[in-house]
Amino acid sequence: MITRIIEKQIVESIKPQKATLIFGARRVGKTILLNTILSQFNGKYQLLNGEDIDTQQLLEVNSIKRLQEYFGNLNLLAIDEAQVIPDIGKRIKLLVDNVQGLSVIATGSSAFDLLNKTGEPLVGRASSFYLFPFSQEELNTVETPVDTYKNLETRLIFGSFPELYTLNTVAERTNYLKSIVSSYMLKDILTVDGIKNSGKMLNLLRLIAFQVGSEVSYNELAQKVGLSRNTVEHYLNLLSQVFVIFSLGAYSNNLRKEISKGSKWYFYDNGLRNTIINQLMPLNMRNDEGILWENYMISERIKKNHFHNMHNEHYFWRTYDQKEIDMIEKSTDGTLSAFEFKWSNKIQKAPTAFTKNYPNATFQVINRDNYLEGFI
């Protein structure tokens, strides 16, 4: 079994009168991780499933005395798929505030739902963690460098959802990814937010998939999909809250010629991106390997940032005369690191406009030869 990087941090966060929240898309391994943590827990625990009607009814109780009767003999209450439970934030708050010695750990597949329901009530009482498809750092524990090199193309095309590593054929992987898109990803959004028109949302996501690595125009997207600009922005926000996509904003110190506004969108998993546009063919049959590489590298860096609590901010940089850098990473001390992602090994220098205005920033081209040397 592949050990998840955040497992140790989660275990250390489990304390009496505190809640631990684990967020992540469907099928990234939250339930397996939860069961692994419970199997190593030394105290008495109870595991509940939020999608079970009995669980929902059990936690509807507002009586502190009743909650103490139900859970007072436990050290830990675990709730899987907690976002389904009405008023889950208030329920968890009642539990950690009033059941002496109890810790609560809860998972949720949609951050906008679980965070909206837990955020305010649990201020100061909860630790939050994010789980993604396998990162290369996690896979390093079971792969040799030769394995990683051989598996890179598969990773760029099919992504890194855990269950893919039990599937051996292209057909099995394709069917699995299509089931995630149709059965899980859209289910979370449509169920929780009450969206009726899944067709337009999928069309919007397809447009984003074709524009990975490019700035998007919300007005243009709205026109192509047949939605208002506000609805387009709302849909993109929902898609980011279920861990399908994320955006980078423009980095600027308001210097002349710098773009100060704009967004580029990326997918947390290459396999989802390719499935949505039905392009799962090998690299020698496609012309977007540079886009796949950029998406993979940036998503891996985002995972690393979350897993190691780095709290870095990420942007892209561009000038009005089309000088650009794929990613700018700003650390908590203000240090700037610039990265350009190239599938080929072509040598490239940082734009003069960037080095002139940011002389203390570092610049590195990340390619197939050096990406494992500390970048991810």
C-alpha positions as CSV (number, residue, x, y, z in Angstrom):
1,M,0.0,0.0,0.0
2,I,1.2,3.5,-0.9
3,T,1.5,5.7,2.2
4,R,-0.1,9.1,1.9
5,I,2.1,12.0,2.8
6,I,-0.5,13.7,5.0
7,E,-1.3,10.6,7.0
8,K,1.2,11.4,9.8
9,Q,0.0,15.0,10.0
10,I,-3.6,13.9,10.3
11,V,-2.8,11.4,13.1
12,E,-1.0,14.2,15.0
13,S,-4.0,16.5,14.6
14,I,-6.4,14.1,16.3
15,K,-6.9,15.5,19.8
16,P,-9.7,15.7,22.3
17,Q,-12.3,18.4,21.7
18,K,-10.9,19.0,18.2
19,A,-12.1,18.1,14.7
20,T,-10.0,17.0,11.8
21,L,-11.4,17.6,8.3
22,I,-10.1,15.7,5.2
23,F,-11.2,17.2,1.8
24,G,-10.7,15.7,-1.6
25,A,-12.3,14.7,-4.8
26,R,-14.2,11.4,-5.1
27,R,-12.0,8.3,-5.6
28,V,-8.7,9.9,-4.4
29,G,-8.5,7.5,-1.4
30,K,-10.1,9.3,1.5
31,T,-12.0,6.3,2.8
32,I,-8.9,4.1,2.5
33,L,-6.8,6.7,4.3
34,L,-9.5,7.0,7.0
35,N,-9.6,3.3,7.6
36,T,-5.8,3.1,7.7
37,I,-5.8,5.8,10.4
38,L,-8.6,4.1,12.4
39,S,-6.8,0.7,12.3
40,Q,-3.8,2.3,14.0
41,F,-5.8,4.2,16.6
42,N,-5.3,3.1,20.2
43,G,-8.6,4.3,21.7
44,K,-12.2,3.4,21.2
45,Y,-13.7,4.7,17.9
46,Q,-16.9,4.6,15.9
47,L,-17.0,4.9,12.1
48,L,-20.2,6.3,10.5
49,N,-21.1,7.0,6.8
50,G,-22.7,10.3,6.1
51,E,-24.6,8.9,3.1
52,D,-26.4,6.4,5.4
53,I,-29.9,7.6,6.4
54,D,-29.5,6.2,9.9
55,T,-26.3,8.2,10.4
56,Q,-28.1,11.4,9.3
57,Q,-30.9,10.8,11.7
58,L,-28.5,9.9,14.5
59,L,-26.7,13.2,14.1
60,E,-29.9,15.3,13.8
61,V,-30.1,15.2,17.6
62,N,-29.8,18.6,19.2
63,S,-29.9,17.3,22.8
64,I,-26.4,17.5,24.4
65,K,-27.4,14.9,26.9
66,R,-28.5,12.5,24.1
67,L,-25.2,13.1,22.2
68,Q,-23.3,12.3,25.4
69,E,-25.2,9.1,25.8
70,Y,-24.5,8.1,22.2
71,F,-20.8,9.0,22.0
72,G,-19.6,9.6,25.5
73,N,-17.8,6.3,25.7
74,L,-15.8,7.0,22.5
75,N,-12.3,8.6,22.1
76,L,-12.9,9.2,18.3
77,L,-15.9,9.6,16.1
78,A,-15.1,9.2,12.4
79,I,-17.6,10.4,9.7
80,D,-17.0,9.5,6.1
81,E,-18.8,11.6,3.4
82,A,-19.8,14.1,6.1
83,Q,-20.8,16.8,3.6
84,V,-24.1,14.9,3.0
85,I,-25.3,15.5,6.6
86,P,-27.5,18.6,7.1
87,D,-25.9,21.2,9.4
88,I,-22.8,19.0,9.8
89,G,-20.8,21.9,11.1
90,K,-23.1,22.6,14.0
91,R,-23.3,18.8,14.7
92,I,-19.5,18.5,14.9
93,K,-19.3,21.7,17.1
94,L,-21.9,20.3,19.5
95,L,-19.9,17.0,19.7
96,V,-16.4,18.5,20.3
97,D,-17.7,21.1,22.7
98,N,-19.9,18.9,24.8
99,V,-18.7,15.2,24.7
100,Q,-15.7,15.1,27.1
101,G,-12.6,13.5,25.6
102,L,-14.1,13.1,22.1
103,S,-12.2,13.8,18.9
104,V,-14.0,14.0,15.5
105,I,-12.5,13.2,12.1
106,A,-14.6,13.8,9.0
107,T,-14.1,13.5,5.2
108,G,-15.8,15.4,2.5
109,S,-15.7,15.2,-1.3
110,S,-16.8,18.7,-1.9
111,A,-15.1,21.5,-0.1
112,F,-17.8,24.1,-0.9
113,D,-20.4,22.0,0.9
114,L,-18.4,20.8,3.9
115,L,-16.6,24.1,4.4
116,N,-19.8,26.1,4.1
117,K,-21.4,23.8,6.7
118,T,-18.4,23.6,9.0
119,G,-16.3,26.8,8.4
120,E,-17.9,29.3,10.8
121,P,-19.0,26.9,13.6
122,L,-15.6,25.2,13.8
123,V,-13.3,28.3,13.8
124,G,-10.4,27.4,16.1
125,R,-11.7,23.9,16.6
126,A,-10.7,22.1,13.3
127,S,-7.6,21.2,11.3
128,S,-8.1,20.9,7.5
129,F,-6.2,18.6,5.1
130,Y,-6.5,18.1,1.4
131,L,-6.0,14.7,-0.4
132,F,-5.4,14.5,-4.1
133,P,-4.7,11.7,-6.6
134,F,-1.2,10.1,-6.0
135,S,1.6,12.6,-6.2
136,Q,5.0,11.6,-7.6
137,E,6.5,12.1,-4.2
138,E,4.2,9.4,-2.8
139,L,4.8,7.1,-5.8
140,N,8.6,7.4,-5.2
141,T,8.1,5.1,-2.2
142,V,7.1,2.2,-4.5
143,E,8.9,3.1,-7.8
144,T,12.5,3.1,-8.9
145,P,13.7,6.0,-11.1
146,V,13.5,3.6,-14.0
147,D,9.9,2.8,-13.2
148,T,9.0,6.5,-13.0
149,Y,10.6,7.1,-16.4
150,K,8.6,4.3,-17.9
151,N,5.4,5.3,-16.3
152,L,5.6,9.0,-17.2
153,E,3.7,8.9,-20.4
154,T,0.9,6.9,-18.8
155,R,0.7,9.4,-16.0
156,L,0.5,12.3,-18.5
157,I,-2.4,10.7,-20.3
158,F,-4.4,8.8,-17.6
159,G,-3.4,10.7,-14.5
160,S,-2.9,9.3,-11.0
161,F,-6.1,8.3,-9.4
162,P,-5.2,5.4,-7.0
163,E,-7.5,2.8,-8.5
164,L,-5.8,3.2,-11.9
165,Y,-2.8,1.3,-10.4
166,T,-4.9,-1.8,-10.2
167,L,-5.9,-1.6,-13.9
168,N,-3.7,-3.0,-16.6
169,T,-5.3,-2.2,-20.0
170,V,-6.1,1.1,-21.8
171,A,-9.8,0.1,-22.0
172,E,-10.0,-0.5,-18.2
173,R,-8.4,2.8,-17.5
174,T,-10.6,4.7,-20.0
175,N,-13.8,3.2,-18.6
176,Y,-12.7,4.0,-15.1
177,L,-12.0,7.6,-15.8
178,K,-15.2,8.1,-17.7
179,S,-17.1,6.7,-14.7
180,I,-15.5,9.2,-12.5
181,V,-16.6,12.1,-14.8
182,S,-20.1,10.9,-15.2
183,S,-20.9,9.3,-11.9
184,Y,-18.9,11.1,-9.3
185,M,-17.6,14.5,-10.4
186,L,-20.9,15.8,-11.8
187,K,-22.9,14.2,-9.0
188,D,-21.2,16.2,-6.4
189,I,-21.8,19.5,-8.2
190,L,-25.3,18.8,-9.4
191,T,-26.5,17.4,-6.1
192,V,-25.1,20.0,-3.8
193,D,-25.6,23.1,-5.7
194,G,-28.9,22.2,-7.4
195,I,-27.6,22.8,-10.9
196,K,-30.0,21.5,-13.5
197,N,-28.0,22.0,-16.7
198,S,-25.1,19.6,-16.5
199,G,-24.6,19.8,-20.3
200,K,-23.6,23.4,-20.3
201,M,-21.3,22.8,-17.3
202,L,-19.6,20.0,-19.2
203,N,-19.2,22.1,-22.3
204,L,-17.6,24.8,-20.2
205,L,-15.2,22.3,-18.7
206,R,-14.3,21.1,-22.2
207,L,-13.5,24.6,-23.2
208,I,-11.3,25.0,-20.2
209,A,-9.6,21.7,-21.0
210,F,-8.7,22.9,-24.5
211,Q,-7.3,26.2,-23.0
212,V,-5.0,24.7,-20.3
213,G,-2.0,26.9,-20.1
214,S,-3.7,29.9,-21.8
215,E,-5.4,32.9,-20.4
216,V,-9.2,32.6,-20.5
217,S,-11.8,35.2,-21.3
218,Y,-14.9,34.8,-19.1
219,N,-16.9,36.8,-21.6
220,E,-15.8,34.6,-24.5
221,L,-16.5,31.4,-22.5
222,A,-20.0,32.8,-21.6
223,Q,-20.7,33.5,-25.3
224,K,-19.6,30.0,-26.4
225,V,-21.5,28.1,-23.7
226,G,-24.6,30.3,-23.7
227,L,-24.4,31.4,-20.1
228,S,-24.0,34.7,-18.4
229,R,-20.5,35.7,-17.3
230,N,-21.5,35.5,-13.7
231,T,-22.8,32.0,-14.2
232,V,-19.5,30.9,-15.9
233,E,-17.5,32.3,-13.0
234,H,-19.9,30.5,-10.5
235,Y,-19.5,27.2,-12.4
236,L,-15.7,27.5,-12.4
237,N,-15.7,28.2,-8.7
238,L,-17.9,25.1,-8.1
239,L,-15.5,23.0,-10.2
240,S,-12.6,24.2,-8.2
241,Q,-14.4,23.4,-4.9
242,V,-14.8,19.8,-5.9
243,F,-11.1,19.6,-6.8
244,V,-11.4,19.3,-10.6
245,I,-9.7,22.5,-11.6
246,F,-7.7,25.3,-10.1
247,S,-6.5,28.7,-11.4
248,L,-3.4,30.8,-11.4
249,G,-3.8,34.6,-11.4
250,A,-1.4,37.1,-13.0
251,Y,1.6,38.2,-11.0
252,S,2.3,41.9,-11.1
253,N,3.9,44.8,-9.2
254,N,2.1,47.2,-11.5
255,L,5.2,47.7,-13.6
256,R,4.8,49.0,-17.1
257,K,3.7,46.4,-19.6
258,E,2.9,43.7,-17.0
259,I,-0.5,42.0,-17.2
260,S,-2.1,42.6,-13.8
261,K,-5.4,40.7,-14.3
262,G,-6.3,37.4,-15.9
263,S,-6.5,33.7,-15.1
264,K,-5.2,30.4,-16.3
265,W,-7.0,27.2,-15.4
266,Y,-5.4,23.8,-14.8
267,F,-6.7,20.4,-13.8
268,Y,-5.7,18.6,-10.6
269,D,-5.4,15.4,-12.7
270,N,-4.3,15.0,-16.3
271,G,-6.5,12.0,-16.7
272,L,-9.7,14.0,-16.0
273,R,-8.6,16.7,-18.4
274,N,-8.0,14.1,-21.2
275,T,-11.2,12.2,-20.5
276,I,-13.4,15.3,-20.6
277,I,-12.2,16.0,-24.2
278,N,-12.0,12.3,-25.1
279,Q,-8.3,12.4,-25.9
280,L,-6.6,9.4,-24.3
281,M,-4.4,8.4,-27.2
282,P,-0.6,8.0,-26.8
283,L,1.8,10.9,-27.0
284,N,3.0,9.9,-30.5
285,M,-0.6,10.5,-31.8
286,R,-1.2,13.9,-30.3
287,N,0.3,17.4,-30.5
288,D,-0.4,18.7,-26.9
289,E,2.4,17.0,-25.0
290,G,3.6,20.5,-23.9
291,I,0.2,21.3,-22.4
292,L,0.1,17.9,-20.7
293,W,3.6,18.5,-19.2
294,E,2.7,22.0,-18.0
295,N,-0.5,20.8,-16.4
296,Y,1.2,17.8,-14.7
297,M,4.1,19.9,-13.4
298,I,2.0,22.7,-12.0
299,S,-0.5,20.3,-10.4
300,E,2.3,18.3,-8.8
301,R,3.8,21.5,-7.4
302,I,0.4,22.4,-5.9
303,K,0.1,19.0,-4.3
304,K,3.6,19.4,-2.8
305,N,2.7,22.8,-1.5
306,H,-0.4,21.4,0.3
307,F,1.2,18.3,1.6
308,H,4.1,20.1,3.2
309,N,2.2,23.2,4.5
310,M,4.4,25.5,2.4
311,H,1.8,28.2,2.0
312,N,3.4,29.5,-1.2
313,E,1.3,31.5,-3.6
314,H,1.3,30.6,-7.3
315,Y,0.9,32.9,-10.4
316,F,1.8,33.2,-14.0
317,W,3.6,36.2,-15.5
318,R,3.1,37.9,-18.8
319,T,3.7,41.3,-20.4
320,Y,1.5,43.0,-23.0
321,D,4.1,42.3,-25.7
322,Q,3.7,38.5,-25.0
323,K,6.8,37.8,-22.8
324,E,5.7,35.2,-20.3
325,I,6.7,32.7,-17.6
326,D,4.5,29.6,-16.9
327,M,4.6,29.8,-13.1
328,I,5.8,32.2,-10.4
329,E,6.0,30.9,-6.9
330,K,6.0,33.4,-4.1
331,S,7.1,32.1,-0.7
332,T,6.0,33.4,2.6
333,D,9.2,35.5,3.0
334,G,8.5,37.1,-0.4
335,T,11.1,35.2,-2.4
336,L,10.2,34.7,-6.0
337,S,10.9,31.5,-8.0
338,A,10.1,31.4,-11.7
339,F,9.5,28.2,-13.6
340,E,9.1,27.4,-17.3
341,F,7.9,23.9,-18.3
342,K,9.3,22.4,-21.4
343,W,8.7,18.9,-22.7
344,S,11.8,19.2,-24.8
345,N,15.3,19.8,-23.4
346,K,15.7,23.0,-25.3
347,I,17.6,25.6,-23.3
348,Q,15.7,28.8,-22.5
349,K,16.6,32.0,-20.7
350,A,14.2,34.1,-18.6
351,P,12.7,37.1,-20.4
352,T,14.9,40.2,-20.0
353,A,11.9,42.2,-18.8
354,F,11.5,39.7,-15.9
355,T,15.1,39.5,-14.8
356,K,15.4,43.3,-15.0
357,N,12.4,44.0,-12.8
358,Y,13.0,41.0,-10.5
359,P,16.8,40.6,-10.2
360,N,16.6,38.6,-7.0
361,A,14.2,36.0,-8.4
362,T,15.4,32.6,-9.5
363,F,14.5,31.1,-12.9
364,Q,14.5,27.4,-13.9
365,V,13.4,25.4,-16.9
366,I,11.7,22.2,-15.7
367,N,12.0,19.3,-18.2
368,R,12.0,15.5,-18.2
369,D,15.6,15.4,-17.2
370,N,15.4,17.5,-14.0
371,Y,11.8,17.5,-12.7
372,L,12.6,14.8,-10.1
373,E,15.5,16.9,-8.7
374,G,13.5,18.6,-6.0
375,F,10.7,20.3,-8.0
376,I,8.0,17.8,-7.1
